[in-house]
Amino acid sequence: MEDLGFALDADYIENQKYFMDDDEVPEVVIWLESHDDSRLWLPLFEDYQKFKFVFKPASIFPAHDGKSSNGCSRLLTLLEKGQFELSKYQIFCLDSDFKFTSSIADDFKGSISADPNIFWTFVHSKENIYYNPQLVDKTISHLTGIPTKNLTQNSEAVFQNISEHIYEPFSKILYMEAVFWGQSSPALDAFKSSFKAALDTLKLKPITENIEFAGCRHWANFTSGLEALNTQLNLSLTGQQLLDSYGRYQTKLTESGITPLNIYFFIRGHDWSDIVKELSCKRLEFHKKSRIREISLAAPSSSSDKIGEYVNSFGSFAATLSARTPEYDGVPFFNETISQIADTYS
């Protein structure tokens, strides 16, 4: 289907069947924030043979304003301006960013589209789905040649430990994100910067087979930074008479399935993937050095070439993970979207 120079009318797309041969299947245009998003969404539609799915990034839409840009806001703005009419045959697949967690709050100042033809990640973004513990462990296993069941530490335990420690301050930041939705808030910006700074201390953890916690000064700096931030957030919420409202928000988080063990799925996607990449690379570096020692001891006279061969065969963690098919089973909340796709296209 060719791009059109006018609003993409849902009826026009839906009526395509009247112009098709009997053996043709109807086309579904799936608009994404960027081309990179297709790696996340494409596997979810592959099994539905009654339709032909075509993925298109926001940047190629021929908008009236003549602009070309990607992103969730761009697509939603075009929809609001009437340049899209969504249907079963023309849909959006979008990152939720902070929309899902903000919409839970009584004090939320914005609005979230309930259009059934918009499919959301619910978790913050695609990075939170890709960098889930199952796929991380399979990637480490793939690169090291160690079966996942033989890894001395599973990533889920690491992620949950981080998650439990961030819960109190981060849930308050999520609440403030809802309260100040669409408004400038230097205080919130400062809290978010402090939260990221605390997260970033985890990047300093040393190269070890396992991610250590007890007795690690970087972990201690991480937790103390979060405690200080939580104190500041409490003072801010108290000063704005929002502490009771936050308590109700916290209850709604729990009712929505967001707990201390899984709130990490709502960290800004790029921030979360940066942390996971760094921690995973530290574990991989440990295994790499161990194997190099083994090669050196096994054949000292010819080890240089063999070490070079081994190092060159050792792929990048981030590139290897992003090239693999996503693991959806380890991601809560996104299951609702997977079921929505099945109900629509089965």
C-alpha positions in Angstrom: 0.0 0.0 0.0 1.5 3.3 -1.0 1.9 6.2 1.3 -0.9 8.7 0.8 -0.7 12.5 0.8 -3.8 12.9 3.0 -5.2 11.5 6.3 -4.9 7.7 6.3 -8.5 6.8 6.6 -9.4 3.7 8.5 -12.4 2.9 6.3 -10.2 3.2 3.2 -7.7 0.7 4.6 -10.5 -1.6 5.9 -12.2 -1.7 2.5 -9.1 -2.9 0.8 -10.7 -6.3 0.6 -13.0 -5.1 -2.1 -10.0 -4.5 -4.4 -8.1 -7.7 -3.6 -7.8 -11.0 -5.5 -9.4 -14.0 -3.7 -6.0 -15.4 -2.7 -4.7 -12.2 -1.2 -4.7 -11.4 2.5 -5.5 -8.0 3.9 -2.7 -5.7 4.9 -2.3 -4.3 8.4 -0.1 -1.2 8.6 1.7 -1.1 12.0 3.2 2.3 12.8 6.2 2.3 15.1 8.1 5.0 16.9 11.3 4.0 15.0 12.5 1.3 12.7 14.5 -0.2 15.6 11.2 -1.1 17.4 10.3 -3.7 14.7 12.7 -6.2 16.4 10.4 -6.1 19.5 7.1 -6.2 17.8 7.6 -8.3 14.6 7.8 -11.7 16.3 4.4 -11.1 18.0 2.6 -10.9 14.6 4.4 -13.5 12.6 2.1 -16.4 13.4 -1.1 -14.8 12.2 -1.4 -15.9 8.6 -4.7 -14.2 7.8 -3.0 -10.9 7.5 0.0 -9.3 5.9 1.7 -7.0 8.4 3.7 -4.0 7.2 5.9 -2.1 9.8 6.5 1.6 9.2 8.4 4.1 11.4 6.8 7.5 12.2 9.5 9.3 10.2 8.2 8.2 6.8 4.6 9.4 7.4 3.8 12.2 4.9 2.4 14.7 7.4 0.8 18.0 6.5 3.4 19.9 8.4 6.2 18.6 6.2 8.2 17.4 9.2 9.9 14.0 9.5 10.5 12.7 13.0 10.2 9.6 15.1 8.7 9.0 18.5 5.5 8.2 20.4 4.5 11.9 20.8 4.8 12.4 17.0 2.4 9.6 16.2 -0.1 10.6 18.9 0.0 14.2 17.8 -0.7 13.2 14.2 -3.6 11.1 15.5 -5.0 14.1 17.5 -4.7 16.3 14.4 -6.9 13.8 12.4 -4.1 12.6 10.1 -4.6 9.1 11.3 -7.8 7.1 11.7 -6.9 3.8 13.4 -8.7 0.5 12.9 -7.9 -3.2 12.9 -6.0 -2.6 9.7 -4.0 0.4 10.9 -2.5 0.4 14.4 0.1 1.9 16.6 2.6 -0.1 18.6 4.2 2.2 21.2 6.3 2.5 24.3 4.3 3.4 27.3 7.1 5.5 28.9 5.6 6.9 32.1 2.0 6.9 30.8 0.9 3.7 32.4 2.4 4.3 35.9 1.2 8.0 35.8 -2.4 7.1 34.8 -2.7 5.1 38.1 -2.5 8.2 40.2 -5.6 10.1 41.3 -3.6 13.3 40.7 -2.7 12.5 37.1 -3.1 15.7 35.1 -2.9 14.1 31.6 -4.9 11.6 29.7 -4.1 8.3 28.1 -5.7 7.0 24.9 -7.9 4.0 25.4 -8.0 3.3 21.7 -8.0 -0.5 21.2 -5.9 -0.1 18.1 -3.0 1.3 20.1 -0.8 -1.5 21.5 1.3 -0.4 24.5 4.4 -2.0 26.1 2.9 -1.0 29.6 6.5 -1.4 31.0 8.5 1.8 30.3 9.9 0.9 26.9 11.3 -1.8 24.6 14.6 -1.8 26.5 12.8 -3.0 29.6 11.5 -5.9 27.7 14.8 -6.8 26.0 16.9 -6.5 29.1 14.9 -8.9 31.1 16.6 -11.6 33.2 15.8 -14.6 31.0 17.3 -13.0 27.8 20.2 -11.6 29.7 21.1 -15.0 31.1 20.7 -16.7 27.7 23.0 -14.1 26.2 25.7 -14.6 28.8 25.3 -18.4 28.3 25.6 -18.0 24.5 28.8 -15.9 24.8 30.5 -17.9 27.4 29.5 -21.4 26.3 28.1 -22.1 29.8 24.6 -23.5 30.0 22.2 -21.1 31.8 21.5 -23.7 34.5 25.3 -23.8 35.2 25.7 -20.1 35.7 26.6 -19.4 39.3 24.2 -16.5 39.5 20.9 -15.8 37.7 20.1 -12.3 36.7 16.6 -12.4 38.1 17.9 -12.5 41.7 20.2 -9.5 40.9 17.5 -7.5 39.3 15.0 -8.2 42.1 17.6 -7.1 44.7 18.1 -3.8 42.9 14.4 -3.5 42.5 13.6 -3.9 46.2 16.1 -1.2 47.1 14.9 1.4 44.5 11.2 0.8 45.3 10.6 3.5 47.9 12.3 6.5 46.2 11.4 5.4 42.7 7.7 4.9 43.4 7.7 8.4 44.8 9.3 9.7 41.6 6.7 7.9 39.5 4.0 9.5 41.6 5.5 13.0 41.1 5.8 12.3 37.4 2.0 11.9 37.4 1.4 15.0 39.6 3.6 17.3 37.4 2.6 15.7 34.1 3.2 18.2 31.3 4.5 20.8 33.7 8.0 22.0 34.4 9.3 20.9 37.8 12.9 21.6 38.6 12.5 19.6 41.9 11.3 16.5 40.0 14.2 16.9 37.5 16.6 17.1 40.4 15.2 13.9 42.1 15.4 12.0 38.8 19.0 13.1 38.4 19.8 11.9 41.9 18.1 8.6 41.2 20.1 8.1 38.0 23.3 9.0 39.9 22.6 6.3 42.5 21.9 3.8 39.7 25.1 4.7 38.0 27.2 3.8 41.0 26.4 0.2 40.2 28.5 0.6 37.0 31.5 0.9 39.2 31.2 -2.6 40.6 34.3 -4.7 40.0 34.8 -7.5 37.5 33.6 -10.7 39.2 31.8 -13.9 38.3 28.8 -12.9 40.4 27.4 -9.4 41.3 28.3 -9.0 44.9 26.2 -7.1 47.4 27.3 -7.5 51.1 30.6 -5.9 51.7 30.7 -4.1 48.4 31.4 -0.4 48.8 29.7 0.4 45.5 26.6 -1.3 46.6 26.8 0.5 49.9 27.1 3.8 48.0 24.1 2.8 45.9 21.9 2.0 48.9 23.0 5.1 50.9 22.3 7.3 47.9 18.8 5.9 47.6 18.2 6.4 51.3 19.2 10.0 51.1 17.0 10.5 48.1 14.1 8.9 49.8 14.5 11.3 52.7 14.4 14.3 50.4 11.4 13.0 48.6 9.5 12.5 51.8 10.3 16.1 52.8 9.1 17.3 49.4 5.9 15.4 49.5 5.2 16.4 53.1 5.8 20.1 52.2 3.4 19.9 49.3 0.8 18.0 51.4 1.0 15.0 49.0 2.3 12.3 51.3 -1.2 10.8 51.9 -2.0 11.0 48.2 1.3 9.1 47.5 0.1 6.4 50.0 -3.0 5.9 47.9 -0.9 5.8 44.8 1.3 3.1 46.3 -1.7 1.0 47.1 -2.8 1.4 43.4 0.6 0.3 42.3 0.2 -2.9 44.3 -3.3 -3.4 42.9 -1.9 -3.0 39.4 0.8 -5.7 40.1 3.7 -3.3 40.5 5.7 -4.5 43.5 9.2 -4.0 45.0 10.3 -7.1 43.1 9.3 -5.9 39.6 9.3 -2.0 39.7 12.6 -2.1 37.8 10.6 -2.7 34.6 9.5 1.0 34.8 12.9 2.6 35.1 13.6 4.7 32.0 14.6 2.1 29.4 17.9 3.6 28.4 19.0 4.0 32.0 18.1 0.4 32.8 19.8 -1.1 29.7 23.0 0.9 30.5 23.1 -0.7 34.0 22.4 -4.2 32.8 24.9 -4.0 30.0 27.7 -2.8 32.4 27.0 -5.4 35.0 26.7 -8.2 32.4 29.9 -7.1 30.7 31.7 -7.3 34.1 30.6 -10.9 34.5 31.5 -11.7 30.9 35.0 -10.1 31.4 35.6 -12.4 34.4 34.8 -15.5 32.3 36.9 -14.2 29.4 39.9 -13.7 31.7 39.4 -17.2 33.2 39.4 -18.8 29.8 42.5 -16.8 28.7 44.3 -18.2 31.8 43.3 -21.7 30.8 44.5 -21.3 27.3 47.8 -19.9 28.5 48.4 -22.8 30.9 47.4 -25.4 28.4 49.8 -24.3 25.6 52.2 -21.6 26.8 54.3 -21.6 23.6 51.3 -21.1 21.2 48.9 -19.3 23.5 49.2 -15.9 21.8 47.5 -16.9 18.6 44.9 -19.0 20.4 44.1 -16.2 22.8 43.7 -13.8 19.9 41.4 -16.3 18.2 39.3 -16.7 21.3 39.0 -13.0 22.0 38.0 -12.2 18.4 35.2 -14.9 18.6 33.8 -13.3 21.8 30.9 -11.1 20.6 29.6 -7.9 22.1 27.0 -8.4 24.8 24.7 -5.6 23.7 24.9 -6.5 20.0 24.3 -10.2 20.7 21.3 -9.6 23.0 19.6 -7.1 20.6 20.1 -9.6 17.7 18.2 -12.4 19.5 14.5 -12.9 19.5 13.0 -11.2 22.5 11.9 -13.3 25.6 8.4 -12.3 26.5 7.7 -14.8 29.2 9.9 -13.0 31.8 8.1 -9.7 31.3 5.0 -9.0 33.4 2.4 -6.4 32.1 3.4 -6.9 28.4 1.4 -10.2 28.5 -1.8 -8.1 28.3 -0.6 -6.6 25.0 0.3 -10.0 23.6 -3.2 -11.3 24.5 -4.7 -8.2 22.8 -2.8 -9.0 19.6 -4.0 -12.6 19.7 -7.6 -11.6 20.3 -7.5 -9.1 17.4 -5.7 -11.2 14.7 -6.3 -14.9 15.5 
